[in-house]
Amino acid sequence: MRSAWLAVPALLMLCGCDLLDPATAYREAAQRLRITLDRVEPNLELAFPLERSHLRLRLTLGVENPSDLHLRARSIGGRIFLEEGGASRSIGALDFSRGVDLPPGVTTPIVLDLSLAYGDLREAQNSLRSVVLDGRSGTWRLEGQLQLDVLGMLVSVPLRSSKHVGR
């Protein structure tokens, strides 16, 4: 009878720690997510006086889940930057808190809409004019975090992606 009890620790050692912590596989799957900034669609809405103008950005992310586990994103947060002419300007912050399912083996598109007032864009207005209105070369960059729900626990995944546009 004593030898039967010795088999339990030996079995756990052979099977690994996944039996002791089932969230390990989910955490590893979360770290393997690939996030791309697939599309940036700026729409400048001019109004008079200029302070009432807005820049609306529609960002499309592609979140690839190469694992065989179903994951769920709870939120996406970060900042969007525009790099143009050797300078990087912060355009604004995004906060997306609707849940999104990330099925296994699939790339899921996530569309984020961001509206920025003219007053928030004063520092970046020359870069925006050059890239958005004149069609010159620039790079949109997104930096932030993707929060995943892993068996009731939050797991943060860094989000860094960029998209080159223009000539």
N, C-alpha and C positions, 0 to 999 in steps of 0.2 A: 504494500500500500504506500509506503514511503517513496518508492521509486516512481509511482504515478505522479506525485507532487513535484518531483524533480523534472518531469517532462514538460510542465507548464513553462518554467523560466527558459528552458532550452528551446521550446517552440517559439516563444516570444523573441528570443535572440535570432533565430533562423528567419523569422518573418519580418523582422525589423521593427522600427518604432511606429510605423503607420497604424498598427493595431492599437497602440497606446495613445496616439494623437492623430485621429482621422483627418484633421484639418491640414496636416503637413502636405498632402498631395494637392489640396486646393491652393495653399499658399505658393507652392512651386508652380502650379498652373497659372496663377495670377502673375507671377514674375516673368512668365514666358509670353504674355500678351504682347502683340506688336501693334503699335498705334501710329497711324499715318495721318497727316493733314492732307487730305485728298483734294479739297477744293476750298477756295476763299472767294466769295462773291461780294464785293463791296458795292454799295448803292448809296451815293451821296445825294441827300435830299436838301437842296438849297431853299432857304426861306429868307424873307426880309422882315425884320432886321436879321443879320447873320447869326445872332445869338440863338435864333430858333431853328437853325439848320441842324441836321443830324447825319451821321454816318451809320448806316446799317450794314453790319457784316453778317453774312451767312457762312458759317464754317461747317464743312463736312469732314468728319473724322472717320477713318476706317479702323475698327478694332478687330484684329484677327486673334481668334482663340485657337491655337494649334493643338490644344490638349483634347482629351476625350472626356473632359468634365464640363458640366454646365456651370457657368459663372453668372453673377448678377452684379452690374455696376450700380452703385447707389447714388454717386455724384461725381461731377467733374468740376474742378476749379483750377484757375490759373490766370495767366496774363498772356495777351497777344501783343507781339512786337512787330514792327516793320523796319527792316534793314534796307537802307537805300543810300548809295553814295558813300559807303564806308561808315555810316552812322546807324545806330540802332535806337529806335524810339518806342517807348511803351505806348500802346494805343489804348488799352483798357483791360479791365478784369472781366472774367466770365465766371459764372456760377450756375451750373446746371444740376438740379437736384431731383430730376425725375429718374426713376429706376429704368434700367435697360438690360434686357436679357442678352447674354453672350453665349449662344449655343456652341457646342464643341465642333471644331473643324470648319468654322464659318467665319467670314469677315462681315461684321455688322456695321452698317453705316449709322452714324449718330450726327444729326444736324443740330447745330447750335446757332441761335440768333442772338446777336449782340447789337444794341443801339447805343450810340455815343453822341452826346451833345457837342455842339461846336466849341463851347467853353472848355470842354475836357480835352480838346484836340489842338489847342493853340501851339503847343510845343512841336507837334508832329505835322503841322499843316503843310509845310513845304514838301516833306517826303510823301505825304498823302496826295498832294496835288500832282507831284511828279509821277507816282505809280498809278494812282486810280484814274486821274483825268487825262494825263499825257501818255499813259501806256508804257512808261519807261520800266527798266529792269528793277526788280526789288525782290525781297524775300520776306514772306510772312512767317513768323516763328511763334509757336505756342509752347509755353512752359507751365507745368502745373502738376496736378495729381489726380489720379483716378481712384476713387474709393470703391472697394468691392465688399460685398457682404459674403463672408465665408463662414458658413455654419453659425450665423448669428454674431460673428466677430468682424470688425472692420479691418481690412487690409489695404494699405495705400501702395499704389504703383506710380512711380514717377512718369510724367507725361512730357515728352520732348519731341517735337516734330516741326518740320518746316516745309514750305512750299514756295518755290521760285516762280515768279511771274514776270511777264513783260518781254521785251526784246532781248 
